[in-house]
Amino acid sequence: MISYNVELKNKTILITGAAGFIGSNLAKRLFKEVSNIKIIGIDNMNDYYDIRLKEARLKELSQHESFEFVKGSIANKELVEFIFEKYRPHIIVNLAAQAGVRYSIKNPDAYVESNFIGFYNILESCRHSYDGGERGVEHLVYASSSSVYGSNTKVPYSPDDKVDHPVSLYAATKKSNELIAHAYSKLYNIPSTGLRFFTVYGPAGRPDMAYFGFTDKLKSGQKIQIYNYGNCRRDFTYIDDIVEGVFRVIQHAPEKATGEDGLPIPPYKIYNIGNNKPENLLEFIEILQSELIRAKVLPADYDFESHKELVPMQPGDVPVTYADTTELERDFSYKPCTSLQDGLRKFAEWYAGFYQ
């Protein structure tokens, strides 16, 4: 295991996408574990999904006196520069992005604005945080995605695999983030770590994700569409496992070093954070339905068969995601471990409380 080189106590952390699923849960974890920490959150609070979820997450975070929220987009360069100048954050966790594979086909502009321009603005402010001999940003951690593996057929997916064949604009934007971060790490010696998340789920998650969307439709008596005729496998990763991985990674910035050319060797790293256990979609649905009945979201005699529809693969989708977490285990002695049944049980119980 590598040693931590970033102290969190008494630091200021900027979390972009702070009202989002991962961002809000990470902020809660930081407040719980670290004393005298200040968190600046930024989020544009768009209506891509039910804004009540974002408002509920922010309400919980706002109970902490050392949490400050800025409503706005990271695509607004002046706003990003203002935040960096005012708060001088030590650590940046960039989770703001337009998410969703299928939505990137319908509304590509949103992905260009947030995932390209927004991330560029963050990198530029990181770069200028060192101006005038200032200490600058100690560590930039940013969200990538398992989608970058695209049409790769080799499984499990390793961070060392080539990822040159994205099958959606969303995947291409995430790959671009990794490339640009590498360039900035090389040019300006910015320690950066990219995290490829695998199918994150859990309580108060994103309604556009399959488990949430299935629940909404089943509850309202609609049919659920199961893509690739149920022959998809996903590396479902519970939110607490994702947050644990991020929490550990934040505390170790890639080491700075100088190459033979006298220029920085990029202090840059990529990790997968996934459950390392892909689940068949049909088996996943069986577990989900049993937990929804247990939580009384659905009646015990619910006719699931009449509410299922097997359909072909959709554009931008892939048949399997499967994380190789060897490097995460080696460097941080950590491997996600929450079972799908435990995770879906917690989601079903939360759903029953929040919506019923």
C-alpha positions, 0 to 999 in steps of 0.5 A: 500500500502506498502512503498518504501524502495529502492531509485533509484536516484543516483543508478546503476542498472544492467539490463540483457537482456537490448536489449530485449522487456521488458528490453529496455522499462524498461531502457527507463522508468528509464531514464525518471523518475529517475535522476542521474541513471546509467544503465548497460545493458548486452545482448548476441544479439542472432538471436532467432528473428530479430536482427534489433529490438534489435539493434534499441532498443539499439540505442535508449538507447545509446543516454543516457550518463549514459547507458553502454552496455556489449555484452555477455551472463550471462552464462559466469560466469567470465563476470558476476563477472567482471560486478559486480566487476567493477560497483557494481550495487545496483539493479539487474533486471534479464530479460535475458532468452531464451524465447518461449515455443515451441522453448524449445522443439526444442533447450533445450540446449539454455534454460539450458544455459541461464535460469539455468546456467545464473540465477545461475551466477547472484545469485552467484554474488549477494551472493558475493556482500556482501563479506567483509562487503560490502553493497551488492545488495539491490534488485534482481528482476527477470522475471518469467512467467505465464507458471509456472502454467502449467496444473493448472485448477484453474483460475485465477492463484494466486501466492499462487497456487502450480506450480508443473506441468509444461508442457514445459522445458521453464516453468520448467526453470522459476519455477527453478528460483523461487526455487533457488532464494528462497534458496539464499534468505534464505541462504544469506539474498538476497532480491528477487522478482519474477515477473510472466509476462502474454503474453506481447505485444506491439510495437517493441515486440517479433516476435515469439509472436502470434500477431507479427507472425500473422501480418508477415504471413498475410502481406505476404499472408500466412495462420495463424494457430490458435491453439486449434481450436480458443478455447484458452484464453490469458491474454494479457498484454501491455508492458507499463503496464508490465514496470509500474509494474516492476518500482514500484516493484523495489522500494520495496525490501522484508524486512529482518527479523530473524526467531526463529532459528536465521537464515534469514526469506527469504526476498522473494516475487512473483507477477503476472503482467497480465491484469486480463482479458483473451481474446478469441484468435478468438476475439483477431484476429478480433481486430488485423485484424481491426487495421492492416487495419486501419494502412494500413498494410493490404488492406481494402478488405483483405480476412481473412477467406481464411488465417485462419486455425484452428488446434489442441493444440500444445505440451507445450501449455495451453488453458487459462492464467488468472492472479490474480493480487490481491497482486500487487493491494494491495501492489502497488496500481496498476493493468494493464489496457490497453485495447486490442484494444488500445494496438494492435492499437499502435502495428499496427501503429508501425509496419506500420512505422518500416517495411513499 
